[in-house]
Amino acid sequence: MPMTSEPADGGELDDDAAPDDAADPADASVVDDLPEADAPGAFALPPGADPAIDWGQRAHLHPDGSPRIIERHLVVPPELAGLRLDHFVKTQIPRLSRTRIQTIITTQLRRADGHAPKPATIVAAADHYILRRAAQPEPPCPRTFGVLVRDPRLYVVDKPAGLPVHASAKFYFNTLTRVLAERFPDEPELQICHRLDRETSGCLVVARDRAAAAVIKHAFATKDRVRKQYLAVVHGQPPWPDAGSPAATPGYTPEYTPEYTIDLPLRVAQPGDPTKLIHVRMLPGPGGLPAITRVRVERRSADRALVRCTLVTGRQHQIRAHLAALGFPIIGDKLYAHGDDAFLRYCNDGLVPELLRLFLLPRHALHAASVSFPHPDGGTITAEAPLPPDLAGLLA
């Protein structure tokens, strides 16, 4: 089997949006230093995993069982010329220690002409270096997804919960980016047009050509004719309008509204704030950016409710932070539902049985139920993704 390489930058499928969810310990950084694993089965399937789904346990291997090779290209810009090579690499992969970088330079990095440089090498503008390493096993993710809309200019896919959109420290092949490239190998211009957290399921728009991507991404960035609705299963019984009730009927009377509006500014936690999760948790209150979510209750059970959330603004973690701030956190939300210590323990220990009993669900119960946006050729596209079984089961 030839040593074919996979570009670590993700090609055209990578957009310029923020990471899926920087607060996720399994998804928090760039793909450069995957943890070592002993064998393709080093990561176990989650309990109750559907065997009919591709979980990506061999996605990092060629058909003959040999590992794929991942490449990352580093080109020195003029402003960084004159640095030591290890210092230059640090600017490209800031999370790694200098010791780790020196090891990578010795074992994985070569100049484009094949020369093996030393960490103390002085770099010049336009120098081209290549990091090459064998792919490692990755945590299993559901790589099987449905297509909600097929159009000559775009797809809308139904992303499964647990599948990251972009590459990170632990995920490269088990990402929607890679699965799209494998499923549609003759479409090199595919571009994902907006964000969706790894644990969130549902509608995600993918442009099929560059011109379509420019139009759709601009619409999402400016909120021009874009409408996104989510379904969340929350703890408690929110005192908000129920779908189908008089208060949820448009035009009922002026004193009623079809939805309750949460108008609560949000900002990223800073040193001195009452949380251990600095630069991770979004906090409500003064000093934040405007954040507005409209909500109504679709269904209720004894101690839970299914809430439809319509985004007016699009701040990081907006729905999760808003619902938690009002006392109705999303089931399974490790960051906002059970306090800092539970989240930190999850980061350190993973989803141990005690935490799973606390969280009730391995992922947060948030689903991108529908999206409407302008078609590149005119008109509007609307897609809806059915409520997945794991969330429906919470309301049974």
KESEKOL-345040 format. One record per residue (C-alpha): residue in three letters; x, z, y negated. Coordinates in Angstrom, 1 decimal, decimal comma, m for minus. Layout:
+------+--------+--------+--------+
: resn :     xx :     zz :     yy :
+------+--------+--------+--------+
:  Ala :      X :      Z :      Y :
...
+------+--------+--------+--------+
//
This chain:
+------+--------+--------+--------+
: resn :     xx :     zz :     yy :
+------+--------+--------+--------+
:  Met :    0,0 :    0,0 :    0,0 :
:  Pro :    1,5 :   m0,9 :   m3,4 :
:  Met :    2,0 :    1,8 :   m5,9 :
:  Thr :   m0,8 :    0,8 :   m8,3 :
:  Ser :   m1,1 :    2,9 :  m11,4 :
:  Glu :   m4,1 :    4,3 :  m13,3 :
:  Pro :   m3,8 :    4,6 :  m17,1 :
:  Ala :   m4,3 :    8,2 :  m18,1 :
:  Asp :   m5,9 :    7,3 :  m21,5 :
:  Gly :   m9,1 :    6,2 :  m19,9 :
:  Gly :   m9,1 :    2,8 :  m21,6 :
:  Glu :  m12,2 :    1,5 :  m23,4 :
:  Leu :  m14,5 :    4,2 :  m21,9 :
:  Asp :  m12,9 :    6,9 :  m24,0 :
:  Asp :  m14,6 :    7,3 :  m27,3 :
:  Asp :  m13,6 :    9,3 :  m30,3 :
:  Ala :  m16,1 :   12,1 :  m29,8 :
:  Ala :  m15,1 :   15,7 :  m29,2 :
:  Pro :  m14,6 :   16,9 :  m25,6 :
:  Asp :  m17,7 :   17,5 :  m23,5 :
:  Asp :  m17,4 :   21,3 :  m23,7 :
:  Ala :  m14,2 :   22,9 :  m24,8 :
:  Ala :  m15,5 :   26,3 :  m23,8 :
:  Asp :  m15,5 :   25,3 :  m20,1 :
:  Pro :  m12,4 :   26,7 :  m18,3 :
:  Ala :  m12,4 :   23,8 :  m15,9 :
:  Asp :  m12,6 :   21,1 :  m18,6 :
:  Ala :  m10,6 :   22,3 :  m21,5 :
:  Ser :   m7,7 :   20,0 :  m22,0 :
:  Val :   m6,1 :   16,6 :  m21,5 :
:  Val :   m5,1 :   15,0 :  m18,3 :
:  Asp :   m1,4 :   15,6 :  m17,8 :
:  Asp :   m0,8 :   18,6 :  m15,6 :
:  Leu :   m3,3 :   18,9 :  m12,8 :
:  Pro :   m2,9 :   22,0 :  m10,7 :
:  Glu :   m1,2 :   21,6 :   m7,4 :
:  Ala :   m3,4 :   21,4 :   m4,3 :
:  Asp :   m2,4 :   21,3 :   m0,6 :
:  Ala :   m4,7 :   18,7 :    0,8 :
:  Pro :   m7,8 :   16,5 :    0,2 :
:  Gly :   m9,9 :   19,4 :    1,3 :
:  Ala :   m8,3 :   22,0 :   m1,0 :
:  Phe :  m11,5 :   22,3 :   m3,0 :
:  Ala :  m14,7 :   23,2 :   m1,1 :
:  Leu :  m18,0 :   21,6 :   m1,7 :
:  Pro :  m20,5 :   23,8 :   m3,6 :
:  Pro :  m23,1 :   25,7 :   m1,4 :
:  Gly :  m26,0 :   23,4 :   m0,5 :
:  Ala :  m24,2 :   20,3 :   m1,5 :
:  Asp :  m26,2 :   17,1 :   m0,6 :
:  Pro :  m24,1 :   15,2 :    1,9 :
:  Ala :  m25,7 :   11,9 :    0,8 :
:  Ile :  m23,9 :   12,3 :   m2,6 :
:  Asp :  m20,3 :   11,1 :   m3,2 :
:  Trp :  m18,5 :   14,3 :   m4,3 :
:  Gly :  m15,2 :   12,6 :   m4,9 :
:  Gln :  m13,1 :   14,6 :   m2,5 :
:  Arg :  m11,0 :   11,5 :   m1,8 :
:  Ala :  m11,3 :    9,8 :   m5,1 :
:  His :   m7,6 :   10,4 :   m5,9 :
:  Leu :   m6,5 :    8,5 :   m2,8 :
:  His :   m6,1 :    4,9 :   m1,8 :
:  Pro :   m8,1 :    3,7 :    1,2 :
:  Asp :   m5,0 :    4,2 :    3,4 :
:  Gly :   m4,7 :    7,9 :    2,3 :
:  Ser :   m1,8 :    7,6 :    0,0 :
:  Pro :   m2,2 :    9,1 :   m3,5 :
:  Arg :   m3,0 :    7,0 :   m6,5 :
:  Ile :   m0,4 :    7,1 :   m9,3 :
:  Ile :   m1,5 :    8,1 :  m12,8 :
:  Glu :    0,4 :    6,8 :  m15,8 :
:  Arg :    0,4 :    8,0 :  m19,4 :
:  His :    2,3 :    5,9 :  m22,0 :
:  Leu :    3,9 :    7,6 :  m25,0 :
:  Val :    5,2 :    5,5 :  m27,9 :
:  Val :    7,2 :    7,2 :  m30,7 :
:  Pro :    5,6 :    6,6 :  m34,2 :
:  Pro :    8,0 :    6,3 :  m37,2 :
:  Glu :    7,2 :    9,7 :  m38,5 :
:  Leu :    8,4 :   11,4 :  m35,3 :
:  Ala :   11,7 :    9,4 :  m35,0 :
:  Gly :   14,7 :   11,7 :  m34,8 :
:  Leu :   13,1 :   14,5 :  m32,8 :
:  Arg :   14,5 :   15,6 :  m29,4 :
:  Leu :   12,5 :   14,1 :  m26,6 :
:  Asp :   11,2 :   17,4 :  m25,4 :
:  His :   10,0 :   18,2 :  m29,0 :
:  Phe :    8,3 :   14,8 :  m29,2 :
:  Val :    6,5 :   15,3 :  m25,9 :
:  Lys :    5,3 :   18,7 :  m27,2 :
:  Thr :    3,6 :   16,9 :  m30,1 :
:  Gln :    1,8 :   14,7 :  m27,6 :
:  Ile :    0,9 :   17,5 :  m25,1 :
:  Pro :    0,8 :   20,6 :  m27,2 :
:  Arg :   m0,7 :   23,0 :  m24,6 :
:  Leu :    2,4 :   22,8 :  m22,3 :
:  Ser :    5,3 :   25,2 :  m22,6 :
:  Arg :    8,7 :   23,8 :  m23,4 :
:  Thr :   10,0 :   24,8 :  m20,0 :
:  Arg :    7,1 :   22,8 :  m18,3 :
:  Ile :    7,8 :   19,8 :  m20,6 :
:  Gln :   11,5 :   19,8 :  m19,6 :
:  Thr :   10,5 :   19,8 :  m16,0 :
:  Ile :    8,1 :   16,9 :  m16,6 :
:  Ile :   10,8 :   14,9 :  m18,4 :
:  Thr :   13,2 :   15,4 :  m15,5 :
:  Thr :   10,7 :   14,6 :  m12,7 :
:  Gln :    7,9 :   12,4 :  m14,1 :
:  Leu :    9,1 :   10,7 :  m17,3 :
:  Arg :   11,0 :    7,4 :  m17,7 :
:  Arg :   11,7 :    5,0 :  m20,5 :
:  Ala :    9,8 :    1,8 :  m20,2 :
:  Asp :   13,0 :    0,0 :  m19,0 :
:  Gly :   13,3 :    2,5 :  m16,2 :
:  His :   16,1 :    4,7 :  m17,7 :
:  Ala :   15,8 :    8,4 :  m17,0 :
:  Pro :   16,3 :   10,3 :  m20,3 :
:  Lys :   17,3 :   13,9 :  m20,8 :
:  Pro :   15,2 :   16,5 :  m22,7 :
:  Ala :   17,8 :   16,5 :  m25,6 :
:  Thr :   17,6 :   12,7 :  m26,0 :
:  Ile :   16,9 :   11,8 :  m29,7 :
:  Val :   13,9 :    9,5 :  m29,9 :
:  Ala :   13,7 :    6,4 :  m32,2 :
:  Ala :   10,6 :    4,7 :  m33,6 :
:  Ala :    8,8 :    2,5 :  m31,1 :
:  Asp :   10,6 :    4,1 :  m28,1 :
:  His :    8,3 :    3,7 :  m25,1 :
:  Tyr :    8,1 :    6,4 :  m22,4 :
:  Ile :    5,9 :    6,5 :  m19,3 :
:  Leu :    4,8 :    9,6 :  m17,5 :
:  Arg :    4,0 :    8,8 :  m13,8 :
:  Arg :    2,7 :   11,3 :  m11,2 :
:  Ala :    0,8 :   11,3 :   m8,0 :
:  Ala :   m2,8 :   12,1 :   m8,4 :
:  Gln :   m3,9 :   15,5 :   m7,0 :
:  Pro :   m7,2 :   16,5 :   m5,4 :
:  Glu :   m9,8 :   17,4 :   m7,9 :
:  Pro :  m12,7 :   19,9 :   m7,8 :
:  Pro :  m15,7 :   18,1 :   m6,2 :
:  Cys :  m18,3 :   16,6 :   m8,6 :
:  Pro :  m21,4 :   14,6 :   m8,0 :
:  Arg :  m20,3 :   11,0 :   m8,6 :
:  Thr :  m23,7 :    9,5 :   m7,7 :
:  Phe :  m25,9 :    8,6 :  m10,7 :
:  Gly :  m29,0 :    6,6 :  m11,5 :
:  Val :  m29,4 :    3,9 :  m14,1 :
:  Leu :  m32,5 :    4,4 :  m16,3 :
:  Val :  m32,1 :    1,3 :  m18,4 :
:  Arg :  m30,3 :   m2,0 :  m17,6 :
:  Asp :  m30,0 :   m4,3 :  m20,6 :
:  Pro :  m27,6 :   m7,2 :  m21,2 :
:  Arg :  m26,0 :   m5,1 :  m24,0 :
:  Leu :  m26,2 :   m1,5 :  m22,6 :
:  Tyr :  m27,0 :    0,9 :  m19,9 :
:  Val :  m28,7 :    4,3 :  m20,1 :
:  Val :  m27,5 :    6,4 :  m17,1 :
:  Asp :  m28,9 :    9,7 :  m15,7 :
:  Lys :  m25,7 :   11,8 :  m15,6 :
:  Pro :  m25,7 :   14,4 :  m12,9 :
:  Ala :  m24,9 :   18,0 :  m13,9 :
:  Gly :  m21,3 :   18,9 :  m13,1 :
:  Leu :  m19,8 :   15,5 :  m13,7 :
:  Pro :  m17,5 :   15,4 :  m16,7 :
:  Val :  m17,7 :   12,5 :  m19,0 :
:  His :  m14,0 :   12,2 :  m19,9 :
:  Ala :  m10,7 :   13,2 :  m18,3 :
:  Ser :   m9,3 :   16,7 :  m18,7 :
:  Ala :   m6,8 :   19,0 :  m17,1 :
:  Lys :   m8,6 :   19,2 :  m13,8 :
:  Phe :  m10,6 :   16,0 :  m13,8 :
:  Tyr :   m9,5 :   12,4 :  m13,9 :
:  Phe :  m11,1 :   10,4 :  m11,0 :
:  Asn :  m14,1 :   12,7 :  m10,8 :
:  Thr :  m15,4 :   11,7 :  m14,3 :
:  Leu :  m18,2 :    9,4 :  m15,4 :
:  Thr :  m15,5 :    7,3 :  m17,2 :
:  Arg :  m13,9 :    6,5 :  m13,8 :
:  Val :  m17,1 :    6,2 :  m11,8 :
:  Leu :  m18,4 :    3,7 :  m14,3 :
:  Ala :  m15,2 :    1,6 :  m14,0 :
:  Glu :  m15,5 :    1,7 :  m10,2 :
:  Arg :  m19,2 :    0,8 :  m10,2 :
:  Phe :  m19,0 :   m2,0 :  m12,7 :
:  Pro :  m15,5 :   m3,3 :  m12,2 :
:  Asp :  m16,3 :   m6,7 :  m13,9 :
:  Glu :  m17,2 :   m5,0 :  m17,2 :
:  Pro :  m14,0 :   m4,0 :  m19,0 :
:  Glu :  m15,6 :   m3,3 :  m22,3 :
:  Leu :  m17,9 :   m0,4 :  m21,2 :
:  Gln :  m17,9 :    2,4 :  m23,8 :
:  Ile :  m19,7 :    5,7 :  m23,7 :
:  Cys :  m21,5 :    6,1 :  m27,0 :
:  His :  m22,1 :    9,9 :  m27,4 :
:  Arg :  m21,3 :   13,3 :  m25,9 :
:  Leu :  m22,9 :   15,2 :  m23,1 :
:  Asp :  m21,5 :   18,5 :  m21,8 :
:  Arg :  m20,2 :   18,5 :  m18,2 :
:  Glu :  m23,0 :   21,0 :  m17,0 :
:  Thr :  m25,8 :   19,1 :  m18,8 :
:  Ser :  m27,7 :   16,4 :  m16,9 :
:  Gly :  m29,7 :   13,5 :  m18,2 :
:  Cys :  m29,6 :   10,5 :  m20,5 :
:  Leu :  m26,3 :    9,0 :  m21,6 :
:  Val :  m25,9 :    5,7 :  m23,3 :
:  Val :  m23,2 :    3,3 :  m22,3 :
:  Ala :  m22,5 :    0,1 :  m24,3 :
:  Arg :  m21,5 :   m3,0 :  m22,4 :
:  Asp :  m19,5 :   m4,8 :  m25,1 :
:  Arg :  m17,5 :   m3,7 :  m28,2 :
:  Ala :  m20,0 :   m5,0 :  m30,7 :
:  Ala :  m22,9 :   m3,1 :  m29,1 :
:  Ala :  m20,7 :    0,0 :  m28,9 :
:  Ala :  m20,0 :   m0,2 :  m32,7 :
:  Val :  m23,7 :   m0,4 :  m33,5 :
:  Ile :  m24,8 :    2,3 :  m31,1 :
:  Lys :  m22,0 :    4,7 :  m31,9 :
:  His :  m22,7 :    4,3 :  m35,6 :
:  Ala :  m26,4 :    5,1 :  m35,0 :
:  Phe :  m25,5 :    8,3 :  m33,1 :
:  Ala :  m22,9 :    9,3 :  m35,7 :
:  Thr :  m25,3 :    8,9 :  m38,6 :
:  Lys :  m28,5 :    9,9 :  m36,7 :
:  Asp :  m30,0 :    6,6 :  m37,9 :
:  Arg :  m33,2 :    6,1 :  m35,8 :
:  Val :  m31,8 :    8,3 :  m33,0 :
:  Arg :  m34,0 :   10,8 :  m31,4 :
:  Lys :  m32,7 :   13,1 :  m28,6 :
:  Gln :  m34,9 :   15,6 :  m26,7 :
:  Tyr :  m33,7 :   18,1 :  m24,2 :
:  Leu :  m35,4 :   20,4 :  m21,7 :
:  Ala :  m34,1 :   23,9 :  m21,2 :
:  Val :  m35,2 :   26,6 :  m18,9 :
:  Val :  m34,8 :   29,9 :  m20,8 :
:  His :  m35,1 :   33,6 :  m20,0 :
:  Gly :  m38,2 :   35,2 :  m21,4 :
:  Gln :  m41,4 :   34,0 :  m23,0 :
:  Pro :  m40,8 :   32,4 :  m26,4 :
:  Pro :  m43,7 :   32,8 :  m29,0 :
:  Trp :  m43,6 :   29,1 :  m29,7 :
:  Pro :  m46,4 :   26,5 :  m29,4 :
:  Asp :  m47,3 :   25,3 :  m25,9 :
:  Ala :  m47,5 :   21,6 :  m25,2 :
:  Gly :  m51,2 :   20,6 :  m25,1 :
:  Ser :  m52,4 :   23,6 :  m27,1 :
:  Pro :  m54,2 :   23,1 :  m30,4 :
:  Ala :  m51,1 :   24,2 :  m32,2 :
:  Ala :  m49,1 :   21,5 :  m30,4 :
:  Thr :  m51,5 :   18,7 :  m31,3 :
:  Pro :  m50,3 :   16,6 :  m34,2 :
:  Gly :  m52,7 :   16,6 :  m37,1 :
:  Tyr :  m54,7 :   19,5 :  m35,8 :
:  Thr :  m54,9 :   21,4 :  m39,1 :
:  Pro :  m52,3 :   21,8 :  m41,9 :
:  Glu :  m51,7 :   25,5 :  m41,0 :
:  Tyr :  m50,6 :   24,6 :  m37,5 :
:  Thr :  m47,4 :   22,7 :  m36,5 :
:  Pro :  m46,7 :   20,9 :  m33,3 :
:  Glu :  m43,3 :   22,5 :  m33,0 :
:  Tyr :  m41,5 :   25,6 :  m34,1 :
:  Thr :  m38,5 :   24,8 :  m36,2 :
:  Ile :  m35,2 :   26,8 :  m35,7 :
:  Asp :  m33,3 :   26,4 :  m39,0 :
:  Leu :  m30,2 :   28,5 :  m38,5 :
:  Pro :  m26,7 :   27,5 :  m39,7 :
:  Leu :  m23,9 :   27,5 :  m37,1 :
:  Arg :  m20,1 :   27,9 :  m37,4 :
:  Val :  m17,2 :   28,3 :  m34,9 :
:  Ala :  m16,2 :   32,0 :  m34,4 :
:  Gln :  m13,1 :   33,0 :  m36,4 :
:  Pro :  m10,7 :   36,0 :  m36,3 :
:  Gly :  m12,6 :   39,1 :  m37,5 :
:  Asp :  m15,9 :   37,9 :  m36,1 :
:  Pro :  m17,8 :   40,2 :  m33,6 :
:  Thr :  m16,7 :   38,2 :  m30,5 :
:  Lys :  m13,7 :   37,9 :  m28,2 :
:  Leu :  m14,3 :   34,2 :  m28,0 :
:  Ile :  m12,5 :   33,1 :  m31,2 :
:  His :  m12,7 :   29,3 :  m31,8 :
:  Val :  m15,0 :   28,9 :  m28,7 :
:  Arg :  m18,4 :   30,5 :  m29,5 :
:  Met :  m20,7 :   29,1 :  m32,1 :
:  Leu :  m22,1 :   31,9 :  m34,4 :
:  Pro :  m25,4 :   31,7 :  m36,4 :
:  Gly :  m25,7 :   32,8 :  m40,0 :
:  Pro :  m24,3 :   32,4 :  m43,5 :
:  Gly :  m21,2 :   30,2 :  m43,9 :
:  Gly :  m22,2 :   27,8 :  m41,2 :
:  Leu :  m23,2 :   24,1 :  m41,3 :
:  Pro :  m26,9 :   23,3 :  m41,4 :
:  Ala :  m28,4 :   23,2 :  m37,9 :
:  Ile :  m32,0 :   22,5 :  m37,1 :
:  Thr :  m33,8 :   22,3 :  m33,7 :
:  Arg :  m37,5 :   21,8 :  m33,2 :
:  Val :  m38,9 :   23,5 :  m30,0 :
:  Arg :  m42,1 :   23,8 :  m28,1 :
:  Val :  m42,9 :   25,3 :  m24,6 :
:  Glu :  m43,7 :   22,7 :  m21,9 :
:  Arg :  m44,4 :   25,2 :  m19,1 :
:  Arg :  m44,2 :   28,9 :  m18,4 :
:  Ser :  m43,6 :   31,1 :  m15,3 :
:  Ala :  m43,5 :   34,9 :  m15,0 :
:  Asp :  m40,3 :   35,5 :  m16,9 :
:  Arg :  m39,1 :   32,0 :  m17,8 :
:  Ala :  m40,1 :   29,0 :  m19,8 :
:  Leu :  m39,4 :   25,3 :  m20,0 :
:  Val :  m38,7 :   24,5 :  m23,6 :
:  Arg :  m38,5 :   21,0 :  m25,1 :
:  Cys :  m35,9 :   20,9 :  m27,8 :
:  Thr :  m35,6 :   18,1 :  m30,4 :
:  Leu :  m32,3 :   17,9 :  m32,3 :
:  Val :  m32,5 :   17,2 :  m36,0 :
:  Thr :  m28,8 :   17,9 :  m36,5 :
:  Gly :  m26,2 :   17,8 :  m33,8 :
:  Arg :  m23,8 :   20,7 :  m34,0 :
:  Gln :  m21,6 :   21,8 :  m31,2 :
:  His :  m23,6 :   23,9 :  m28,6 :
:  Gln :  m26,5 :   23,7 :  m31,1 :
:  Ile :  m29,4 :   24,1 :  m28,6 :
:  Arg :  m27,6 :   26,8 :  m26,6 :
:  Ala :  m26,6 :   28,8 :  m29,6 :
:  His :  m30,0 :   28,5 :  m31,3 :
:  Leu :  m32,0 :   29,6 :  m28,2 :
:  Ala :  m29,6 :   32,5 :  m27,5 :
:  Ala :  m29,7 :   33,6 :  m31,2 :
:  Leu :  m33,5 :   33,9 :  m31,0 :
:  Gly :  m33,4 :   36,0 :  m27,8 :
:  Phe :  m34,2 :   33,3 :  m25,3 :
:  Pro :  m30,9 :   32,1 :  m23,8 :
:  Ile :  m30,7 :   29,3 :  m21,4 :
:  Ile :  m30,5 :   30,3 :  m17,7 :
:  Gly :  m27,0 :   29,8 :  m16,3 :
:  Asp :  m25,4 :   29,6 :  m19,7 :
:  Lys :  m22,0 :   31,4 :  m19,1 :
:  Leu :  m21,1 :   31,4 :  m22,8 :
:  Tyr :  m24,2 :   32,5 :  m24,6 :
:  Ala :  m26,5 :   34,3 :  m22,1 :
:  His :  m24,5 :   37,3 :  m20,8 :
:  Gly :  m21,9 :   38,3 :  m23,3 :
:  Asp :  m18,2 :   37,7 :  m23,8 :
:  Asp :  m17,0 :   39,7 :  m20,8 :
:  Ala :  m19,1 :   37,7 :  m18,3 :
:  Phe :  m17,7 :   34,5 :  m19,7 :
:  Leu :  m14,1 :   35,7 :  m19,6 :
:  Arg :  m14,5 :   36,9 :  m16,0 :
:  Tyr :  m15,8 :   33,4 :  m15,1 :
:  Cys :  m12,8 :   31,9 :  m16,8 :
:  Asn :  m10,5 :   34,1 :  m14,8 :
:  Asp :  m12,2 :   34,4 :  m11,4 :
:  Gly :  m14,5 :   31,4 :  m11,2 :
:  Leu :  m18,1 :   31,5 :  m10,1 :
:  Val :  m17,8 :   34,4 :   m7,7 :
:  Pro :  m21,0 :   35,6 :   m5,9 :
:  Glu :  m21,5 :   38,5 :   m8,3 :
:  Leu :  m21,5 :   36,1 :  m11,3 :
:  Leu :  m23,7 :   33,6 :   m9,6 :
:  Arg :  m26,3 :   36,3 :   m9,1 :
:  Leu :  m26,1 :   37,2 :  m12,7 :
:  Phe :  m26,2 :   33,5 :  m14,0 :
:  Leu :  m28,9 :   32,5 :  m11,4 :
:  Leu :  m27,7 :   28,9 :  m11,5 :
:  Pro :  m24,2 :   27,4 :  m11,1 :
:  Arg :  m24,7 :   25,4 :  m14,3 :
:  His :  m26,6 :   25,9 :  m17,5 :
:  Ala :  m30,3 :   24,8 :  m17,2 :
:  Leu :  m30,1 :   22,1 :  m19,9 :
:  His :  m31,2 :   18,5 :  m19,4 :
:  Ala :  m31,1 :   15,5 :  m21,7 :
:  Ala :  m34,7 :   14,4 :  m21,1 :
:  Ser :  m35,1 :   11,5 :  m23,4 :
:  Val :  m33,2 :    9,4 :  m26,0 :
:  Ser :  m34,3 :    6,7 :  m28,4 :
:  Phe :  m31,9 :    4,6 :  m30,4 :
:  Pro :  m31,6 :    1,2 :  m32,1 :
:  His :  m30,9 :   m1,8 :  m29,9 :
:  Pro :  m27,9 :   m3,8 :  m31,1 :
:  Asp :  m30,1 :   m6,9 :  m31,4 :
:  Gly :  m33,0 :   m5,1 :  m33,1 :
:  Gly :  m35,8 :   m2,9 :  m32,0 :
:  Thr :  m35,6 :    0,4 :  m30,3 :
:  Ile :  m34,6 :    1,5 :  m26,8 :
:  Thr :  m36,2 :    4,6 :  m25,2 :
:  Ala :  m35,2 :    6,2 :  m22,0 :
:  Glu :  m36,4 :    9,2 :  m20,1 :
:  Ala :  m34,7 :   11,1 :  m17,3 :
:  Pro :  m36,9 :   13,2 :  m14,9 :
:  Leu :  m36,3 :   16,9 :  m14,7 :
:  Pro :  m33,8 :   17,5 :  m11,9 :
:  Pro :  m34,8 :   19,6 :   m8,8 :
:  Asp :  m32,5 :   22,5 :   m9,6 :
:  Leu :  m34,2 :   23,1 :  m12,9 :
:  Ala :  m37,7 :   22,5 :  m11,6 :
:  Gly :  m37,0 :   25,1 :   m8,9 :
:  Leu :  m36,4 :   27,8 :  m11,5 :
:  Leu :  m40,1 :   27,4 :  m12,6 :
:  Ala :  m41,6 :   27,4 :   m9,1 :
+------+--------+--------+--------+
//
